[in-house]
């Protein structure tokens, strides 16, 4: 599903703006929970709810791939819940995705459709994916990684992302191609 013209540039500008509001450089790492706190969106771990709802334990063990994160709406307030059985890179990605929904002002929707299947709006999910990636690694950050020739492992550690996210952002930002052109 194609994103509307200019959307990708807009989300990078928004990601840079969020960093500036937090007093960070456009290429600096961003901790999603810090941004959520700034936006007054509580972030909670699934494991913290086991005492109240023991069935959540399955999401941390036998069904850990079923849900990475979700947003719970209570009127105008949001709460983000993250599956803390996942590695930190994935948790950061998941939290950033949920924060992206808030920043993009996506309206809340039902979790399940009338058949009991997961409700999925491909357009808003793709928008949230793009913004989440940019929140974690702005174009400026990707270009900085490429210029400095930081190893993937060092970049993953510095930005708190998975290899998959790092690769995706390095490719989508054009940082790798830009670096290759400047090296020739």
Buried (B, 14 or more C-beta within 10 A) or exposed (E): EEBEEEBBEBBBBBBBEBBEEBEBEBBBBBBBBEBBEEBEBEBEBBBEBBEEEEEBBEBBEEBBEEBBBBBBEEEEEBBBBBBBBBEEBBBBBBBBBBBBBBBBEBEEEEEEEEEEEEEEEEEBBBBBBBBBBBBBBBBBBBBBBBEEEBEEEEBBBBBBBBEEBBBBBBEBBBBBEBBEEEEE
